[in-house]
Amino acid sequence: MIIEGVEAMNKKDFAKSLQILTKTRKIAHDNKWYREEFLATNNIGANYYMRLDYGEALNNYLDAYKIAVVHLDEKSEMTVLNNIAILYSRDKKQDKAKEYFSKAYELAGKVNNNVSKGLYAINLAIVSNEKKDYTTAKKYIDEALKLTENSPYALLAKATLVETLVNLKRFDEAEKISAELLPKLTDVEYSEHKTSILYNLSTIFEQKNDLPKAFYYLGLAEKSNLSYDFKENIFEKFSQLYKKANNIDRAVSYKDSVMIIKDSVNKIKNGQLFENSKIKFELQNSQKDLAESQEKLTTERSFFIKGILLAIFLIIIIFWALRNSIVKNKQQKIIEQSNAEITKLELEKEKKNKEILENQLKEKEVLALLEEEKYKNEIEAKNRKLTTKALQLSTKIELIDDLITSLSRETDDFEKPDISNTIKQLKILQRQSREEESFFVHFEDVNQGFISKLKMLHADLNSNDIRFLSYVYMNLSMKEISSLLNITTEACRKRKERIIKKMEQDDNVDLYNYLTGI
């Protein structure tokens, strides 16, 4: 709504703009939307300013200023302060204008907004020139030139500098800067700056007594001027120049034109004031219509509330009737629920019994696994004993063999009867030890079914092969097996390779894992 109101104002449709913005302000005020209320109020003031109703514009700017101070930030506050100052400047109240420009300037410095501070410094320079305080004007414009160097206000600052230099009678500097500026001021948006430069060039050449150039630049200023207010200054300057040129008729003619322009401005202002009054009347009617609409809405809302209350009453009656029906059915539902609970309990009991049976089965499985593990451990223990016994017997036999061999050499040399008897006893002991080494009997006793399964899977295996594989099954190393078989480790490794090939297994097979998996 604010954007729509501003667009209407820019199109000079002030009645529509004020109507929209006034409605917006009320909505924002009722909802405590302070930013929107500020924008609406500030733009209402701009509407009245553009219609030359400075009094009404000032009232709205002051309202906007109060909102900014109480509820918003310094940026909003300095914006409306600048608007108020411009209003006082247009109304020829330079002291008030300077006061509000200064406040805006100080706030911009406080929040470190250099571009805005530069703009307000330009405005302070303009006001100081109007007050004929040219030294102060030069101070502000020098600061503004630095602050607005790369901003849209740079050309305005330089145009104001020219005016200040002319007032300080530094004509050569002003002329040089004007010559640099004029080529940059070709667009319509810079017409006001261009008019100001041309007007000041006319003043420069007037002071230098070069009247032809003074007339030339003043004529260009008249052509580029789009402001009705500034036309008064141009005609006044023409009157002065013609007076200096001793052309009294033309001087008087332009003086009369100045009076005509003043009368025209007054007529325009009076016409605008009449239009403003009409717009205010229309706004009052609009506000009255809005109030009536709100009253109607309030009445409709009252009927709506009464309707809701009646509906609630009917709902209560229906609820009471339904409640009686529900109470009658409640006993039946309780019985049904009780039966359902009993059924549920029975099902839960059956479920629990099932769970108990499952737990018992699991316990039996666990016991079976434990029994199996125990049996496995017993077999491993017996295999370890069997291995130890086999190693002991093997060592014993080797020792007897060595003794027999040693004693036999001595018997050949000396033929001693005692040694011969000893050899006979050792051979008897050797034969008994070999009988005790009946390995397969003990192994099959411990590892029941292993040898039979092995023969069933690999019928080509002979007894020596089965004996070798039994040692592997007992997890003996090649070194231990070679000792038991009374062969070298290398021979033991080759026997392993031969047996694997005979079993038709892969060369890289883990023989122990294969045997334990049978």
Secondary structure, 3 states (H helix, E strand, C coil): CHHHHHHHHHCCCHHHHHHHHHHHHHHHHHHCCHHHHHHHHHHHHHHHHHCCCHHHHHHHHHHHHHHHHHHCCHHHHHHHHHHHHHHHHHCCCHHHHHHHHHHHHHHHHHCCCHHHHHHHHHHHHHHHHHCCCHHHHHHHHHHHHHHCCCCCCHHHHHHHHHHHHHHCCCHHHHHHHHHHHHHHCCCHHHHHHHHHHHHHHHHHHHHCCCHHHHHHHHHHHHHHCCCHHHHHHHHHHHHHHHHHCCCHHHHHHHHHHHHHHHHHHHHHHHHHHHHHHHHHHHHHHHHHHHHHHHHHHHHHHHHHHHHHHHHHHHHHHHHHHHHHHHHHHHHHHHHHHHHHHHHHHHHHHHHHHHHHHHHHHHHHHHHHHHHHHHHHHHHHHHHHHHHHHHHHHHHHHHHHHHHHHHHHHHHHHHCCHHHHHHHHHHHHHHHHHHHHCCHHHHHHHHCCCHHHHHHHHCCCCCHHHHHHHHHHHCCCCHHHHHHHHCCCHHHHHHHHHHHHHHCCCCCCCCHHHHHHCC
